[in-house]
Amino acid sequence: MVNNNNQNEIDIRKLVRIVFEHWWWFAIGVGVFLSLGIAYYLRKAPVWTTDTSIMLRQKDMDANPLASLSMLGLAGNQAAEDEVVVLESRGLLYQAIDALELWDASAKRSGLRWEGEFRHPALTIDYMALNKKGKVKPFVVKVKPTKKGYKVKTKMGLFRRSSTRVERLDEPIETVAGTIRIHANRPLSQDTTYRVFHAPKELVVDGYRKDIQISQYKKESNVITMKIKSAMPERDQALLLQMIEQYNLNAIVDKNMIASNTASFIEDRLNIITKELTEAEEAVSEYKEKNNIADLGTQAQLVLHESTMEQRAMAEVETQLNLVDYIDEFLRDETKRENLIPANIGVTDASLSSGMSEYNALQLRRMRILRTATEDNPVIEQMDMQLATIRKNIIATIASVRESLKIRQRSLQAQDTKYNRKLQDAPEQQREYVRVVRQQKIREQLYIYLYEKREENALMLAATAEPAKILDMPQYDVRSQSPNLRKLLFLCILLGLFFPAGILYVYILFNDTVDDAKEYEKMLRAPVLGQLVENSRHAHIAIHEGESTVSAELFRLIRTNLRFMLPAEKKSPVILVTSCVNGEGKSYVSSNTALSLAILGKKVALVGLDIRKPMLAVYFNLSQKGHLTDYLSEPDVEINDIIVPSGEHKNLDIIPCGTIPPNPAELLQTERLDALFAELRKRYDYIIVDTAPVALVSDTYLLDRIADMTIFVSRYKYTKTEMIEYINQVVEQKRMHNVAGVLNGVKGMRAGYGYGAQQS
């Protein structure tokens, strides 16, 4: 558990270190994104959100069986959902755009931005003869006033462009879209460029549909909200108002279709009844003239008076039968399946009236949805099934109502027969007169009834209420301005910080080299002698007597730690300096470690046993006086023949490797090598051996028999972390004993306290 916490602390510290090392990344990132943000703000026209809300008036909520559930929030408001679809329809939006003449988008240049013009645009374009592409693709016309006329540019897509100069705008101009004529609605300024964007009407409607958001306030609510976001809030307010106005007009027209059908039916029946009433009145008049009747007898008058109520009832029944027969005929007519049933015509049966109202409401919803859908739409198919079911139910109800009316009619006729018997005592002339007058009264009652219904229907047509009531007038919210400068700058600062942070995160994620001294010490399961700064002078010899550079001081520190780590009883110890791979600086470390010991006054021998890639002679600019490989392979060569003064210090001698042999592994196992080091132990206080990398060849392992200590050199931001694990395996397997580590190439500011300014 402790190890995990330590690891977390190291990760956080490492992260902070990397951030501070790359602080200029963040400065550049913030600067770049702030510049981009300011440029975007200066070019982007501010956008506002304009919204409004309407409430649907629904008079027939009680008739809907789901109304009570929707009030409790247990079911959605299907009617309101359908009205949302109607408000989103292309047809409604087309009507609103056409009423406001928003087919072309006009703007003028204002600084780096384009400022839209709504009420009074500077330009109006007459599209005289557009070509095929001009009719189906959008294009932009730009007009720039100049001293000698006007410069007109037209752009269609990325590659189709045209430019021309004209003296007058009101003359035909040939463009990539076809022939146009431009009209200036006001004097144009030479400091401003004007633009008109034109697109096919279908694309304009689709563009506005994407911008406008329409939804229910709540699922069970009759309130609908409408929102639009653009740089022209005045236009948006007018567009939303126009959409609501068009919606109300369309809805009123739809609802008045029922009243119109009813009015047509009543007019037809009135014409028939008027004709019949006229004929009845003429029959009475003719009968009286023919028979010279001035007045009726007393008995006839009484009978006529008593039968008046019955006559009215019979007239009502006959009227109801006529209405029911008409509705039945209407419903059975296949050509009128998609028509509305005439309503408010005086049908007294409640169940029949309810069924007709439900049928008409569903038919109206179907008509509205068909404006934006096709016949094979699943919603339309479902509605057709519902309409067919309701139609069958109404026909069944009509049969029941008709039978009931006929029963009542027979009852009234029986009562009428009773009154007729009373007339039998009257003379034949009076009896016939009463019959004629009675027919006149029946037609008169029916005429008055239909006339009253016609007036009621006319009043309903005149007093139709708008189905959508505006709750909040369209208004834009000043707080919704986008882009907001403060928020934009804050976002740019965040992006300027997060973008470099993301790059650094990826770098850390994929970085598998040793890039932290403390992490190196934690990973290496062996003592660490010290760390060395990056040599800015790129000199092979970094330490000289009397110098106090960073490199020199760090090599002195390594020298001190090295003497503490060596066993006290060991005299003239042999120290191997190696690495895992090439390029980690083992020759550099071995050379300068040897020099630091020589400066201390110790007699030191630096032996080059990296037989495959020798570098000591190059570092010390030595003449090839002797060769170690010659000594190992030729018995005649003496030790004194291969020892060369270093030239850097009198206490340091070099034994360079010499010629690369074909059998380096065999040479390192000869007895002459053991004899050589035995002699060197007698002559020198320290023997430093520069050996080959252990992860590439096995040469260094062969030298463990003569060594008292092994120094593994790793390089900052070069050595892979897997190589540190390799060193740990060497230690655990005891393939080399008394192992220590040195981290080379660390940047000067991270090397230690007090030496940053002295790095060399």
C-alpha positions in Angstrom: 0.0 0.0 0.0 2.9 2.3 0.8 4.5 1.6 -2.5 1.4 2.6 -4.4 1.2 5.9 -2.6 4.8 6.6 -3.3 4.2 5.7 -6.9 1.3 8.1 -7.1 3.4 10.9 -5.5 6.2 10.3 -8.0 3.8 10.4 -10.9 2.4 13.7 -9.7 5.8 15.2 -9.1 6.9 13.9 -12.5 3.9 15.5 -14.1 4.6 18.8 -12.4 8.2 18.7 -13.4 7.3 18.0 -17.1 4.8 20.9 -17.0 7.4 23.3 -15.7 10.0 22.0 -18.1 7.7 22.8 -21.0 6.1 25.9 -19.7 6.7 27.7 -23.0 4.5 25.1 -24.7 1.6 26.4 -22.6 2.5 30.0 -23.2 2.5 29.5 -27.0 -0.7 27.4 -26.8 -2.6 30.1 -24.8 -1.2 32.8 -27.2 -2.2 31.0 -30.3 -5.7 30.1 -29.1 -6.3 33.6 -27.8 -5.4 35.0 -31.2 -7.7 32.5 -32.9 -10.5 33.3 -30.5 -10.2 37.1 -31.0 -10.1 36.6 -34.8 -13.2 34.4 -34.6 -15.0 36.9 -32.4 -14.2 39.8 -34.8 -15.4 37.7 -37.8 -18.4 36.0 -36.3 -21.6 38.0 -36.1 -23.2 37.7 -32.7 -26.0 35.2 -32.4 -29.1 35.4 -30.1 -31.8 33.0 -29.2 -35.4 34.1 -29.9 -38.2 32.1 -28.4 -42.0 32.2 -27.9 -44.6 29.9 -26.5 -48.2 29.2 -27.5 -51.1 27.3 -25.8 -53.5 25.2 -27.8 -57.2 25.7 -27.2 -58.9 22.3 -26.9 -62.7 22.4 -26.4 -63.2 18.7 -26.6 -61.0 17.5 -23.8 -63.8 15.8 -22.0 -64.8 13.8 -25.1 -61.3 12.4 -25.3 -61.0 9.2 -23.1 -57.3 9.9 -22.6 -57.8 13.5 -21.5 -58.2 12.6 -17.8 -55.1 10.5 -17.9 -53.0 13.2 -19.6 -54.1 15.7 -16.9 -52.7 13.3 -14.4 -49.5 12.9 -16.4 -50.2 9.2 -17.1 -50.4 9.6 -20.8 -48.9 12.0 -23.4 -50.9 14.7 -25.2 -51.2 13.1 -28.6 -53.1 16.1 -30.0 -50.3 18.5 -29.0 -47.7 16.2 -30.4 -49.5 16.2 -33.7 -49.7 20.0 -33.7 -45.9 20.1 -33.2 -45.6 18.1 -36.4 -47.9 20.6 -38.1 -45.8 23.5 -36.9 -42.7 21.8 -38.1 -44.1 21.1 -41.6 -42.5 22.5 -44.7 -45.8 23.8 -46.0 -46.4 26.0 -43.0 -42.8 27.3 -43.0 -43.0 27.9 -46.8 -46.1 30.1 -46.2 -44.4 32.1 -43.5 -41.2 32.6 -45.5 -43.2 33.6 -48.6 -45.3 36.1 -46.6 -42.1 37.8 -45.2 -40.2 37.4 -48.5 -37.2 35.8 -46.9 -36.1 33.7 -49.9 -32.9 35.8 -50.3 -30.5 36.6 -47.5 -29.0 40.1 -47.7 -26.0 41.4 -45.8 -23.4 44.1 -45.8 -19.8 44.1 -44.7 -19.2 45.6 -41.3 -15.5 45.4 -40.3 -14.6 41.7 -40.5 -18.3 40.6 -40.1 -21.3 40.3 -42.4 -24.2 42.2 -40.9 -27.6 40.8 -42.0 -30.3 43.1 -43.4 -34.0 42.2 -43.0 -36.6 44.9 -43.4 -34.8 47.2 -45.9 -32.1 45.3 -47.8 -29.7 47.4 -49.9 -30.0 45.1 -52.9 -32.8 43.3 -54.7 -31.9 40.8 -57.4 -34.1 39.9 -60.4 -33.1 36.4 -61.6 -33.9 36.9 -65.2 -32.6 33.6 -66.7 -30.8 31.2 -64.4 -28.9 28.3 -66.0 -29.4 24.7 -64.9 -27.0 24.8 -62.0 -28.2 28.2 -60.9 -31.7 26.8 -60.5 -30.7 23.9 -58.3 -27.6 25.2 -56.4 -27.1 28.1 -54.0 -24.8 31.0 -55.0 -23.7 34.3 -53.6 -23.6 37.7 -55.4 -21.3 40.3 -54.0 -21.4 44.0 -55.0 -18.6 46.4 -54.3 -19.2 50.1 -55.3 -16.2 51.7 -57.0 -15.4 55.2 -58.4 -16.0 53.9 -62.0 -19.1 51.7 -61.3 -19.6 48.5 -59.5 -17.6 45.3 -59.1 -19.9 42.2 -59.1 -18.6 38.8 -58.0 -20.6 35.6 -58.1 -19.6 32.4 -56.4 -21.2 29.0 -56.7 -19.5 26.2 -54.8 -15.8 26.1 -54.4 -14.6 26.5 -58.0 -17.3 28.2 -60.1 -16.8 32.0 -59.9 -17.2 35.0 -62.0 -16.3 38.7 -61.7 -17.3 41.7 -63.8 -17.5 45.4 -63.6 -20.5 47.4 -64.6 -21.3 51.1 -64.7 -24.9 50.6 -63.7 -26.6 47.9 -61.7 -30.0 47.9 -63.4 -28.7 46.3 -66.5 -28.5 42.5 -67.2 -25.3 40.9 -65.9 -24.0 37.5 -66.9 -22.8 35.4 -64.1 -21.9 31.7 -63.4 -25.5 31.2 -62.3 -27.1 32.9 -65.3 -28.4 36.3 -66.2 -29.4 38.6 -63.3 -30.4 42.2 -62.8 -29.5 44.0 -59.5 -31.6 46.8 -58.1 -30.2 49.2 -55.4 -32.8 50.1 -52.9 -30.8 52.9 -51.5 -27.4 54.7 -52.2 -24.5 52.3 -51.7 -21.4 53.3 -49.8 -18.0 52.8 -51.5 -16.5 51.6 -48.2 -18.9 48.7 -47.9 -19.4 45.4 -49.8 -22.9 44.1 -50.1 -23.9 40.4 -50.4 -27.0 38.5 -51.4 -27.3 34.7 -50.9 -29.7 32.9 -53.1 -30.8 29.3 -52.9 -33.6 27.1 -54.2 -36.7 27.5 -52.1 -36.6 23.9 -51.0 -33.1 24.5 -49.5 -34.2 27.7 -47.9 -37.1 26.0 -46.2 -34.9 23.1 -45.1 -32.3 25.6 -43.7 -34.9 27.4 -41.6 -36.3 24.0 -40.4 -32.9 23.0 -39.0 -32.6 26.3 -37.1 -36.1 26.3 -35.6 -36.7 24.0 -32.6 -40.4 23.2 -31.7 -41.3 21.1 -28.8 -43.9 20.6 -26.0 -43.2 22.4 -22.8 -44.1 19.1 -21.0 -45.2 15.8 -22.4 -48.8 16.2 -21.1 -49.0 19.9 -21.7 -50.9 21.9 -24.3 -48.1 24.5 -24.3 -45.7 24.5 -27.2 -42.3 26.3 -27.3 -40.6 27.6 -30.4 -37.0 28.7 -30.6 -34.6 29.9 -33.2 -31.0 31.0 -33.0 -29.4 33.4 -35.5 -27.6 36.7 -36.0 -30.9 38.5 -36.9 -33.3 38.5 -33.9 -35.6 41.0 -35.6 -36.2 38.6 -38.5 -36.6 35.7 -36.1 -39.3 37.5 -34.2 -41.2 38.2 -37.3 -40.8 34.7 -38.6 -42.1 33.0 -35.5 -45.1 35.4 -35.4 -45.8 34.7 -39.0 -45.6 31.0 -38.4 -48.1 31.2 -35.6 -50.4 33.4 -37.7 -50.3 31.0 -40.6 -50.9 28.1 -38.3 -54.0 29.8 -36.9 -55.3 30.6 -40.4 -54.8 27.1 -41.6 -56.4 25.6 -38.5 -59.4 27.9 -38.8 -59.8 26.9 -42.5 -59.6 23.3 -41.5 -62.1 23.6 -38.8 -64.5 25.7 -40.9 -64.6 22.9 -43.5 -67.1 21.2 -41.2 -69.2 24.3 -41.0 -68.9 24.9 -44.7 -70.1 21.3 -45.4 -73.0 21.9 -43.0 -73.9 25.2 -44.6 -74.0 23.5 -48.0 -76.2 20.7 -46.7 -78.6 23.2 -45.1 -78.8 25.3 -48.2 -79.6 22.2 -50.3 -82.4 21.2 -47.9 -83.7 24.7 -47.7 -84.0 24.9 -51.4 -86.0 21.7 -51.4 -88.2 22.7 -48.5 -88.8 26.2 -49.9 -90.0 24.6 -53.1 -92.3 22.2 -51.2 -93.5 25.0 -48.9 -94.3 27.2 -51.9 -96.2 24.3 -53.5 -98.1 23.7 -50.3 -99.1 27.4 -49.9 -100.2 27.5 -53.6 -102.3 24.4 -53.0 -104.1 26.0 -50.0 -104.6 29.2 -52.0 -106.0 27.4 -55.0 -108.3 25.2 -52.9 -109.8 28.2 -51.2 -110.3 30.0 -54.5 -111.7 27.0 -56.2 -114.2 26.2 -53.4 -114.9 29.8 -52.5 -114.0 29.2 -48.8 -113.8 32.3 -46.7 -113.4 30.6 -43.3 -113.5 27.2 -41.7 -116.1 25.8 -39.5 -115.8 25.8 -35.8 -115.2 22.1 -35.5 -112.5 22.2 -38.2 -110.8 25.1 -36.5 -110.7 23.2 -33.2 -109.4 20.1 -34.8 -106.7 22.1 -36.6 -105.7 23.8 -33.3 -105.5 20.5 -31.4 -103.3 18.9 -34.1 -100.8 21.8 -34.2 -98.5 20.3 -31.5 -98.6 16.9 -33.2 -97.8 18.5 -36.5 -94.7 20.1 -35.0 -93.6 16.8 -33.5 -94.1 15.0 -36.8 -92.1 17.8 -38.6 -89.2 17.3 -36.1 -89.2 13.6 -36.5 -89.3 13.9 -40.3 -86.5 16.4 -40.1 -84.4 14.0 -38.0 -85.1 11.1 -40.4 -84.0 13.3 -43.3 -80.8 14.2 -41.5 -80.0 10.7 -40.5 -80.7 9.4 -44.0 -78.4 12.1 -45.4 -75.6 11.2 -43.0 -76.0 7.5 -43.8 -75.9 8.2 -47.5 -72.8 10.4 -47.0 -70.9 7.7 -45.1 -71.7 5.0 -47.6 -70.5 7.1 -50.5 -66.9 5.9 -51.3 -66.1 9.1 -53.0 -66.5 11.0 -49.8 -64.4 8.9 -47.5 -61.9 11.7 -46.9 -64.5 14.4 -46.5 -65.8 15.8 -43.2 -69.3 14.9 -42.0 -71.6 18.0 -41.8 -72.1 18.8 -38.1 -74.3 21.2 -36.1 -77.2 20.4 -38.4 -79.6 19.6 -35.5 -79.0 15.8 -34.9 -80.5 15.4 -31.5 -79.1 11.9 -30.7 -76.1 12.4 -28.3 -74.2 9.2 -29.3 -74.5 10.0 -33.0 -73.3 13.6 -32.5 -70.4 12.3 -30.4 -69.4 9.8 -33.0 -69.6 12.4 -35.8 -67.4 14.9 -33.7 -64.8 12.2 -33.0 -64.8 11.2 -36.7 -64.3 14.9 -37.9 -61.6 15.5 -35.3 -59.6 12.5 -36.4 -60.1 13.4 -40.1 -58.8 16.9 -39.4 -55.7 15.6 -37.7 -55.2 13.3 -40.7 -55.4 16.2 -43.1 -52.8 18.1 -41.2 -50.4 15.3 -41.0 -50.8 14.6 -44.7 -49.2 18.0 -45.4 -45.9 16.6 -44.2 -46.4 12.9 -44.7 -47.5 10.4 -47.4 -50.4 8.0 -47.6 -48.1 5.0 -46.7 -47.0 6.7 -43.4 -47.6 4.3 -40.5 -49.4 7.1 -38.6 -51.8 7.7 -41.6 -52.4 4.0 -42.0 -53.3 3.8 -38.3 -55.7 6.8 -38.6 -57.3 5.2 -41.7 -58.1 2.1 -39.6 -59.5 4.2 -36.8 -61.6 6.2 -39.2 -63.0 3.0 -40.8 -63.9 1.7 -37.4 -65.6 4.9 -36.3 -67.5 5.1 -39.7 -68.9 1.5 -39.1 -69.9 2.5 -35.6 -71.7 5.6 -36.8 -73.6 3.6 -39.5 -74.7 1.2 -36.8 -75.8 4.1 -34.6 -77.7 5.6 -37.6 -79.6 2.3 -38.0 -80.6 2.4 -34.3 -81.6 6.0 -34.4 -83.6 5.6 -37.6 -85.5 2.7 -36.0 -86.2 4.8 -32.9 -87.4 7.7 -35.0 -89.7 5.5 -37.1 -91.3 4.1 -33.9 -92.0 7.7 -32.7 -93.3 8.6 -36.2 -95.8 5.7 -36.1 -96.9 6.9 -32.7 -97.5 10.4 -33.9 -99.3 9.1 -37.0 -101.7 7.1 -34.8 -102.4 10.3 -32.8 -103.0 12.1 -36.1 -105.4 9.4 -37.2 -107.5 10.1 -34.0 -107.8 13.8 -35.0 -108.7 12.8 -38.5 -111.7 10.8 -37.2 -112.9 14.0 -35.6 -112.9 15.5 -39.0 -115.2 12.8 -40.4 -118.2 14.6 -39.0 -117.1 17.7 -40.9 -118.2 18.2 -44.5 -115.9 16.8 -47.2 -114.9 20.2 -48.3 -113.7 21.2 -44.8 -112.0 17.9 -44.3 -109.9 18.3 -47.5 -109.0 21.8 -46.6 -107.6 20.8 -43.2 -105.4 18.2 -44.9 -104.0 20.7 -47.3 -103.3 23.3 -44.6 -101.7 20.6 -42.4 -99.1 19.8 -45.1 -98.4 23.5 -45.4 -97.8 23.7 -41.6 -95.4 20.8 -41.7 -93.3 22.3 -44.5 -93.4 25.7 -42.7 -92.1 24.2 -39.5 -89.3 22.4 -41.3 -88.3 25.5 -43.2 -88.1 27.6 -40.0 -86.0 24.9 -38.3 -83.5 24.7 -41.1 -83.4 28.5 -41.4 -82.5 28.8 -37.7 -79.7 26.2 -38.1 -78.3 28.1 -41.1 -78.1 31.2 -38.9 -76.4 29.3 -36.1 -73.9 27.8 -38.5 -73.2 31.3 -40.0 -72.5 32.6 -36.5 -70.2 29.7 -35.8 -68.3 30.5 -39.0 -67.9 34.2 -38.0 -67.0 33.5 -34.4 -64.3 30.8 -34.9 -61.5 31.3 -32.2 -57.8 31.0 -33.1 -56.6 27.6 -32.0 -53.2 28.8 -30.8 -53.0 31.5 -28.1 -49.6 33.3 -27.8 -48.5 33.2 -24.2 -45.1 34.9 -24.7 -44.5 37.2 -27.6 -41.3 36.3 -29.6 -38.4 38.0 -27.9 -34.7 37.4 -28.0 -32.7 36.9 -24.8 -29.8 39.4 -24.5 -28.0 37.0 -22.2 -28.0 34.3 -24.9 -25.5 36.2 -27.1 -23.0 33.9 -28.8 -20.1 34.2 -29.0 -19.7 35.8 -25.6 -16.3 37.5 -25.4 -15.5 36.5 -21.8 -16.6 32.9 -22.3 -14.7 32.7 -25.6 -11.5 34.0 -24.1 -11.9 31.7 -21.1 -12.4 28.8 -23.5 -9.4 29.8 -25.5 -7.3 29.9 -22.4 -8.5 26.4 -21.4 -7.8 25.1 -24.9 -4.4 26.8 -24.9 -3.6 24.9 -21.7 -5.3 21.6 -22.5 -3.9 21.2 -26.0 -0.2 21.2 -24.9 -1.3 19.2 -21.9 -2.8 16.6 -24.2 0.4 16.5 -26.3 2.5 16.1 -23.1 0.1 13.4 -21.9 0.6 11.5 -25.1 4.3 12.0 -24.8 4.3 10.6 -21.2 2.1 7.8 -22.3 4.4 6.6 -25.1 7.7 7.7 -23.5 9.6 4.6 -22.3 13.0 6.3 -21.6 14.4 7.3 -18.2 13.6 11.0 -17.9 13.7 11.5 -14.1 16.6 11.0 -11.8 14.5 10.1 -8.7 12.5 7.7 -10.8 15.7 6.2 -12.0 16.9 5.7 -8.4 13.6 4.1 -7.5 13.6 1.7 -10.4 17.3 0.6 -10.1 17.7 -2.1 -7.5 21.3 -1.2 -6.9 23.2 1.7 -5.4 23.4 4.9 -7.5 26.8 6.7 -7.5 25.4 9.9 -8.9 24.1 11.7 -11.9 26.0 13.7 -14.6 24.7 16.8 -16.4 24.5 17.1 -20.1 27.8 18.2 -21.4 27.0 21.4 -23.4 30.5 21.7 -24.8 30.4 18.1 -26.1 34.0 17.7 -25.0 35.1 14.1 -24.2 37.1 15.3 -21.2 34.9 17.2 -18.7 37.2 17.4 -15.7 40.5 19.2 -15.3 42.6 19.9 -12.3 41.6 23.2 -10.6 38.2 23.5 -12.4 34.9 23.6 -10.6 32.3 23.2 -13.3 29.1 21.3 -12.8 30.5 18.2 -14.6 33.8 18.3 -12.6 31.9 18.6 -9.3 29.6 15.8 -10.2 32.5 13.5 -11.1 34.1 14.3 -7.8 30.9 13.3 -6.1 30.9 10.0 -8.0 34.5 9.6 -7.0 33.7 10.0 -3.3 30.7 7.6 -3.5 32.8 5.1 -5.4 35.5 5.1 -2.7 32.8 4.5 0.0 31.3 1.6 -2.0 34.6 -0.2 -2.6 35.6 -2.8 0.1 38.2 -1.3 2.5 40.4 -4.4 2.3 40.6 -4.2 -1.5 43.8 -2.8 -2.7 44.1 -1.6 -6.3 40.5 -2.5 -7.2 39.4 -3.2 -10.7 36.3 -1.3 -11.7 34.3 -2.2 -14.8 32.4 0.6 -16.5 29.7 -0.7 -18.9 26.2 0.1 -20.2 23.3 -1.8 -21.7 23.5 -0.4 -25.3 25.7 1.9 -27.3 25.5 5.7 -26.9 24.9 5.8 -23.1 28.3 7.3 -22.3 30.2 4.5 -20.7 33.5 5.6 -22.3 32.9 9.2 -21.3 32.2 8.1 -17.7 35.1 5.8 -17.4 37.6 8.4 -18.8 36.5 11.2 -16.5 36.2 8.9 -13.5 39.7 7.8 -14.1 40.8 11.5 -14.4 39.1 12.4 -11.2 41.0 9.7 -9.3 44.2 10.7 -10.9 43.7 14.4 -9.8 43.2 13.1 -6.3 46.9 11.8 -6.5 46.1 8.2 -7.1 47.9 6.2 -9.7 45.3 5.1 -12.2 45.2 2.8 -15.3 42.4 3.2 -17.8 42.0 0.0 -19.8 40.1 -0.2 -23.1 38.4 -3.6 -23.2 35.5 -2.6 -25.5 37.2 -4.6 -28.1 34.4 -4.4 -30.7 34.2 -0.5 -30.7 37.2 1.1 -29.0 37.0 4.8 -28.3 39.6 5.7 -25.6 42.4 6.5 -28.2 40.0 8.9 -29.9 39.0 10.6 -26.7 42.6 11.2 -25.5 44.1 11.8 -29.0 46.6 9.0 -28.5 49.1 7.8 -31.0 48.8 4.1 -31.4 51.9 3.2 -29.6 50.7 -0.1 -28.2 47.7 -2.4 -28.5 45.9 -4.5 -25.8 44.7 -6.9 -28.4 48.3 -7.5 -29.6 49.4 -8.2 -26.0 46.6 -10.7 -25.6 47.3 -12.5 -28.9 51.1 -12.3 -29.1 53.3 -13.6 -26.3 56.2 -11.4 -27.4 54.5 -8.2 -26.5 55.3 -6.8 -23.0 53.0 -4.9 -20.7 55.2 -1.8 -21.0 54.7 -1.8 -24.7 50.9 -1.2 -24.4 50.8 1.4 -21.6 50.5 5.0 -22.9 50.5 8.2 -20.9 47.2 9.9 -21.1 48.5 13.4 -21.7 45.8 14.8 -19.4 47.4 14.0 -16.1 50.7 12.4 -15.0 48.9 9.9 -12.7 46.7 8.5 -15.5 47.9 5.9 -18.0 45.9 4.5 -20.9 45.9 1.0 -22.3 44.1 1.4 -25.6 42.4 -1.5 -27.2 44.0 -1.4 -30.6 43.0 -3.4 -33.6 39.6 -5.0 -33.6 40.2 -8.8 -33.5 38.1 -11.5 -35.2 37.7 -13.4 -31.9 37.1 -10.9 -29.1 35.4 -13.4 -26.7 38.3 -15.9 -26.9 40.9 -13.2 -26.2 39.0 -12.1 -23.1 39.3 -15.6 -21.6 43.0 -16.0 -22.0 45.4 -16.3 -19.1 47.4 -13.3 -20.3 44.5 -11.1 -19.5 44.5 -12.4 -15.9 48.3 -11.9 -15.7 47.9 -8.4 -17.1 45.4 -7.3 -14.4 47.6 -9.0 -11.7 50.5 -6.8 -12.8 48.3 -3.7 -13.0 47.2 -4.2 -9.4 50.8 -4.1 -8.4 51.5 -0.9 -10.3 48.3 1.2 -9.9 46.0 2.3 -7.1 42.9 2.0 -9.4 42.2 0.2 -12.6 39.2 1.5 -14.6 38.1 -0.8 -17.4 35.9 0.5 -20.3 33.9 -2.5 -21.5 31.3 -3.4 -24.1 27.5 -3.0 -23.6 26.1 -6.0 -21.8 22.8 -6.2 -23.7 24.5 -6.5 -27.0 27.4 -8.9 -26.4 28.6 -11.2 -23.6 32.2 -9.7 -23.4 31.6 -7.9 -20.2 30.3 -10.9 -18.4 33.6 -12.7 -19.1 35.5 -9.9 -17.2 33.5 -10.4 -14.0 36.2 -12.7 -12.7 38.8 -9.9 -12.5 36.5 -7.1 -11.4 35.8 -5.8 -7.9 33.0 -3.5 -8.9 30.8 -2.8 -12.0 29.3 0.6 -12.9 26.3 0.6 -15.2 25.9 3.9 -17.1 22.4 4.9 -18.2 21.6 8.0 -20.2 18.8 10.5 -19.5 16.0 10.4 -22.1 17.9 7.8 -24.0 18.0 4.6 -22.0 14.8 2.6 -22.2 13.1 1.7 -18.9 13.2 -1.9 -19.9 17.0 -1.7 -19.8 16.8 -0.7 -16.1 14.9 -3.9 -15.6 17.6 -5.7 -17.4 20.2 -4.3 -15.0 18.0 -5.5 -12.1 17.9 -9.0 -13.6 21.7 -8.9 -13.8 21.9 -8.0 -10.1 19.3 -10.5 -9.0 20.9 -13.3 -11.0 24.4 -12.3 -9.6 25.8 -12.4 -13.1 28.0 -9.4 -12.0 28.8 -8.5 -8.4 29.0 -5.2 -6.6 26.9 -3.3 -9.2 26.3 0.5 -9.0 24.6 2.9 -11.4 25.3 6.3 -12.9 22.7 8.4 -14.7 24.4 10.4 -17.5 23.2 13.4 -19.6 20.8 15.0 -17.1 20.1 18.7 -17.8 22.1 21.1 -15.7 19.1 22.7 -13.9 18.1 19.2 -12.6 21.6 18.0 -11.7 21.8 19.3 -8.2 21.9 22.3 -5.9 24.0 25.3 -6.8 25.6 24.3 -10.0 23.2 25.5 -12.7 25.0 28.7 -13.5 28.4 26.9 -13.7 27.5 24.2 -16.2 30.0 23.7 -18.9 
